């Protein structure tokens, strides 16, 4: 992965997060964060 591709991906992610924050008050990001933390907890249980 080149620096240019990494920068573009980072900008797209930040734009998506900003759009969610302004359009939905961050509800989608909050939902995904909660599900990710549940997944981490579930995976650590099997470790």
Secondary structure as GFF3:
##gff-version 3
##sequence-region A 1 47
A	DSSP	alpha_helix	3	24	.	.	.	ID=ss1
A	DSSP	alpha_helix	27	46	.	.	.	ID=ss2
###
